[in-house]
Amino acid sequence: MILEFWQGSGDLWNALTVLLRAAGYAGTLGAAGVALFLLFMSGELTADEATAARRWLAVLVLAGLLASLAAWPMRALSLSRMPEAAFRFEIYSGIARSRFGDAGLLRLVGLVLVLFALVRRTWGAGIGAIGAVVIAASYVAIGHTTQYRPRQELAALTVLHLTAVAFWFGSLFPLRNITLRRDPRSAAETLAVWSRYATVFVILVAATGLVVAWYLVGAARNLTGSWFGWALIAKLALVALILLSAFGARFRHARLMLRGDVLAASAMRRSLGRQIVIAVLVFYATAELVSVNPIDYGHRLPG
């Protein structure tokens, strides 16, 4: 939204599309992340915590679904520039046959699949995890991964990146419920189990994200030569902030919780809340990022 007006065009529909896209990221990837969380962590949760996690899953699926559905009339308005276009069947038929439609359908399938994680069975968690990957894959059906070389590598890396991001973000919601345990030591032990999984996913986020950025930007000097580069810098700064917050909580609050410090558990809960807020800002920066293009150094696909 900010870039839309900084670039001078100031198109209201495009600006609103950026906000809606960010909301869609938070809802769909959050739901995917909770499904993955249940796959890896269900054995460590109490009955109440598992119920709370599934409740978060349902809420995030609903949020992702609403944002995804709202994107269709917004797309129609953006293409036609006429409010009455939102009520014309013909334009929706064209959108459905486009890459936007393909991505939307794939995302819908993913959201349906992650709902299977609501079933208290191993197979339900497995299908939910497949849905999480499908949701991540829906985001490579449109956008930069379809416009730039090397297309296959960009698509595969982006799916891995988004799946790892989803696990991190989606986990933050049920983790806050874990900090409410009466025994902070027990909560800290469960957080330690999650941290072992999270370490792998964070490494995956960083590695795939940096390679994708390198493929798209090409050279460091291109960062400051386009709005894409500046949006990427803003995103990286926010990611660094959330990592600092996470590591600070891990090595400060978690250690105190192991000693039975109840106040540390409350501090951990607040830290997780801040991480959710920062993560939403990361999604907003990403939404701005995909609305602009990097400098073409010969890697843009024709057409």
HUZI-V720774 format. One line per field, one symbol per residue. burial: + if it has 9 or more other C-alpha atoms within 8 Angstrom, else -. A space follows every 50 residues. Layout:
burial = ???
This chain:
burial = +--++----+--+++++++++++++++++++++++++++-++--+---++ -+++-+++-++++++-++-+++++++++------++----++--+++-++ ++++-+++++++++++++-----++++++++++++++++++++++++++- +--++-+++++++++++++++++++++++++--++++++++--+---+-- ++-++--++-+++++-++---++--++++++++++--++-++--++-+++ --++++++-+++-++++++-+++-++-+++++++++++++--+++----+ ---
